[in-house]
Structure formats: C-alpha cells, structure tokens
Amino acid sequence: MQILVTGGAGFIGSNFVHYLLTERNDIQITTLDKLTYAGSRSNLSGVLDDPRHTFINGDICDRDLVTDLVADADIVVNFAAESHVDRSIEGAYPFVETNVMGTQTLLEAATETEIQCFLQISTDEVYGEILDGKFSENDNLRPRNPYSATKASADLLAQSYAITHDLPIVITRTCNNFGPRQHREKLIPKFIRRAAAGKSLPVYGDGLNVREWIYVEDNCRALDLVIRDGNIGEIYNIGSGYERTNIEVTQEIINNVNAGEDLVEFVDDRAGHDQRYALDTTKIENLGWESKWSFEEGLEQTVDHYLINK
Ligand code: NAD
C-alpha cells in the first residue's frame, strides 16, 4: 500500500509517519512537505533512510508535482497546512493558499486517478466555539478565525468532490494535539521551554478558555484506524475528553518543571478567541478507538521530550 502524506515534516504529520513505519509492514510512504518555518527534516530523523519512506520537498499547490505523486498513491493523507491561529490573524493569505488552494490541487489530482481513500485532516475549530455540550459530526460549521475558516473551506471542498467526482473522501476533526516535535510557537512546547528557563508565561485574557487535549500518539492511532476501518464518505471527530482551561495547562506545566507560579503573566486576549471546543467522539469509539494516554501522562512525557531535546 502506497501512502502519500502531505505536511509530514510538521508536528502531527511526522508523528504519523514515525507511527506508521513502526506499526505497519505493509506500506510505502511518500512524504511531501514544503518545509515552511513549521516543518523540519529533523522531525523525520530516523526514517529518512528507511527504504519504505521517500521524502520530497515540495508544495501541495504545485499541480504537476502533486498530479504525479497522487497518481502513485493508494491513499492520500493531507496534513499540510498553515496551522497557527495567531499568524492567520496577522495575515491570512498563506492560509488561503495552502489550506484551500493546496487542498483543491490535491483533490483535483485525485480525480485523475484511482485512489482508495483521501483522508482530509481537519480540526475541531471548524465548528466554532461551544459553551455547553459537545460538537457532533453533523453540527454546522461556524469557524470564527481565518485559520479555521480556511480549514472549513477545505472540508467543504473535499465533501463537494466526494459528491461531484465520486472521490473516496474521509474527514477527521481532531481536538488540540500535544506531544513531541511540535513547533515552539505553540502553547505547550513554548510554555515548557519558557518555564524551564524561568521566563514569563503569557496567558491570553483570563486564562479560562477551554481546550480538549489529545496526546499526538493517540491521534495517530485513531487516524490509522480510520484508514483501516473507517467508512468512505464519513466524518470522524477525534477527541480525548480531557478538557483543560489554559491556566490549568499552564499550572500543570509549572508543576512538571518545578517552576514558580509568579511566571504567569496575563496578556491581552487573542482577537475573537473561542471560549471552548469539545467533541462528541461516539462515532470513532464505535470503530473501537479509545485514548490510551491521560492528559497528565502525556504531559509528563512531553515535558521530558522538550527538556531533553533543548
Ligand atoms: P504544523 O504547522 O506543525 O505542520 C504543517 C506542515 O505542513 C509543515 O511541515 C509545513 O512545512 C507543511 N506545509 C505547509 N504548507 C505546505 C504546502 N503548501 N505544501 C506542502 N507542505 C506544506 O501543523 P500540525 O500541528 O502538525 O497540523 C497538521 C494538520 O492537522 C493541519 O492540517 C492542522 O490543521 C490539523 N490539526 C492540527 C491540530 C493541532 O493541535 N496541532 C489539531 C487539529 C487539526
């Protein structure tokens, strides 16, 4: 089985490539990544020389390249994206280009060949915020920042290609991931490094925004399960049930690195900051999935990783 993994030098994509090469013997992986500021070959160290893996430095918006690579693939997993909300507020153009145009380029290439599955990696943020209850896969998309608007656009494009071009689309929407190989701009790696260095921890607003956190290995297992047993045409939420406010996450990090509470610094809130995301994961649990890592165990592992790999 030939799998094309786009964005495989980024955080979740690289964890997924490592996971598949460890867990499965029946695959060949081609990783396509533009190596933006968020991607790094070092995330793939240990698998760059693996004969089951080929790395290609390229852009998902490059039609000729993408057409060739998709033609050779049985499965496409599209992780490639601009992924940082704050950057999308500063300037959304690269988000539209990669997240929308890039996805469309991949979908178009898939219409010219026979593939078994096109897995579009999406996010809980496409549903917008929810104050009570949890989002199910049938809920409306109400993205509230430019990043999530481009991810929602990609979901809609993928769904439209399933109908108009009969493409075998599956979409997964995952909550916040954490774990090894995440870019240092994201909350958990940033706060671990800063807390360990005795630097201030800038928490947005009152710190009471709630996110659901999944350890990245649990997400990789869920994605593998969806590829094996998921139904074409379906959307699967992937969540952990571990909801934490930002200030709770910050305090857990402080405890783990034995830093002082006085490092916390409340700063102006992010524009349009969503209050809470939470996912109903009944559908993926019905496929037989459950999370293995508690938030606390995952965080301990993550702190060790970043402190060892300073
Ligand atoms: P990331 O920013 O760490 O990695 C993105 C990767 O995509 C990078 O390696 C980058 O070089 C590559 N890339 C960017 N533009 C590209 C282009 N035009 N062509 C080819 N490669 C390109 O992101 P991540 O956190 O690993 O997220 C991966 C996917 O998962 C994204 O689609 C994101 O929306 C989704 N997601 C992330 C989270 C999370 O908590 N991190 C949660 C839910 C969904």
Boltz pocket constraint, residues with backbone or C-beta under 6 A from the ligand:
constraints:
  - pocket:
      binder: B
      contacts: [[A, 6], [A, 7], [A, 8], [A, 9], [A, 10], [A, 11], [A, 12], [A, 13], [A, 32], [A, 33], [A, 34], [A, 35], [A, 36], [A, 37], [A, 38], [A, 39], [A, 40], [A, 58], [A, 59], [A, 60], [A, 61], [A, 78], [A, 79], [A, 80], [A, 81], [A, 82], [A, 83], [A, 84], [A, 98], [A, 102], [A, 121], [A, 122], [A, 123], [A, 124], [A, 151], [A, 173], [A, 174], [A, 175], [A, 176], [A, 177], [A, 178], [A, 181], [A, 182], [A, 183]]
      max_distance: 6.0
